[in-house]
Each structure stands twice: as C-alpha cells, then as structure tokens.
C-alpha cells in the first residue's frame, strides 16, 4: 500500500497504531459480516428469515449482533405495531457503504485463498518431525 492511502499511527498505544483496527473490530467481528451480507444480498428481512439464512447462529447471538449493528448505524430495525407484531431489519446507507470493501475482499479471496492454503500446508509439513527416526 502506498503511504498516501494508509498512514500508520506512531507512538502511544500499540493497539491503536493501525488506523483500520477500529473498523476491523466493528465490521469483522463474528457474525457481523454474514448478517450484513444477507441484508445486502436479500434486502429487508424479518428475524426468522435471517435465522434461516444463517443456520448455525443461535437466536440469542443473532439478537445481540443485530442490536449492536443497529447501535453502530449499520442496520435499521423497523417495528410494525400490528397483531402479531412484526419487526424487519435492513442495511442502512452506512452499511451499504461497506459493499466496495466486501467486494474487494471477495476478489482477494478468490485470487489468494488457494495460496494461503498452500502456505499453511507447506508450514505444517516443515513442522512435522522426520519419519523413521
């Protein structure tokens, strides 16, 4: 990366030395990315629809993540006062602004995950003790 696009911070707290650390913590915590992707890909959804799409998430965790995403301004929760009550979730404009970042990461993933896997295999092979001794 060029120094004009990414300027590391100097001094102070080592955890704050990287200017993107807060964004990584915000966007890439467990379940945030799949929830945002589902809302971006499929539009406004009810809780049960999200739950069906993200089959391994528990209702408790989905509720917690949606609340945090709403608090962060990335998801909008709409309550419809009807019988029975209906709640829908949708990605906000701020949430949509992450789409180019996710697209770039998807492109990187498609071009590089096989190289990462190969590097892991090579590393693991170097860590194994020699056979026959």
N, C-alpha and C positions, 0 to 999 in steps of 0.2 A: 504494500500500500504506500502511496506517496504521502509525504508529510503534510500536504495540503488537505488531504481528506481525513487523516487520522493523526491527531496530535496527542501523544501520551502525556498525562499529567506528571509533574515531578514533585518530589517531596511529600511530606505528610503521610497519611495512612496508605500502606501498600495496597489495600483492597480498593482504594479509590483512585489508584494510579491509572487505571484503564477507564477511559471516558464512556465506554459502552457497557460497563459492568452493571449499572442500574437497569439498563434496557434488557440485558440478558436475564437478570433476575426477574424482571417483570414479565417478559414475554415467553421465556423458555422454561419456566417452572413447570413441573409435572402437570399435565392435563390442559394447560393453557393453550398450547399450540393446537392440539386436536379439537378443542372446543371452538377456538377462533376459526380454524379451517372449516369445520362443519357449518358454522353460521355463515361464513363467507361463501362456501360452495352451495349450500342449500337454502340460504335465506332465513327469514324469521321462522322460529320453531318453538314448539311447546317443550316443556321439561321432558316429557316422556319420549318425544321424538329424538331429542339429544341423547337421552339414556339408551335408546335403541341403537343409535349410530355408534355410540362409544360403549360397546358391550361390556368391557371389563372395569368400567368406573362404577363405584358404589354411589347410591343416591346421596349419601352424606357428603362425599367428596365433590360430586357434581354441584351440589348446592353451595358448598364452600367456595369452589372455584368461580361459579357464576357470580356470587356476591362480590368476590374480590375483583373480578373483571368489570362488574358494574361500578364498583368503587373507583377503579382505575380509569373509568371512562371509555373502556373498550367494548362494552356490551350494554345494551339498553334493555331494561326489563319493563314490560308493559302489563299492568294488571287490569283485567276486564271484569268489572263488577256485574257478574251475571250468575245465574244458577245453572250448573255449578260454576264457581269462579274459574276464570281462565287466565293463565299467565303465559306470555310469549317473550322470547329472547331474540334479539337481533344484534348484529355487529354495528357499531357506530361508525361515523365518518373517521374518527380517530383510529378505530380498529381496522377499517378498510385501508388506512394509510400504510399499514404494515404489509399489504399484499405484495408490493415490489420486493421487499426484503425476503418474504417467504418464497417468492418465485425465484429469486436469485439463489437462495439456499437449496431449493429443489433442483435447480440446474447444476449447482455444485455437487449435490448428492449424486445425481445421475452420472456425472463425469468422474467422480472420485471415490465413491464408496467401495468400488472393487479394489482400488489401490490401497485404501485403508485396511480392508480385509487381508490383502496380500501382505501388507506391512505387519499386521498382527500375527499372521501365520509364520512369517519369517522370524519375528521376535520370539514367539513361543518355541520355534524349532531351536533357536540359539540358547534358550533357557533350559532345555531338556538335557539331563546328563547323558553322556555317551553310552550306547548299549554295549553289552558284552564284557563289562569290567566287574 
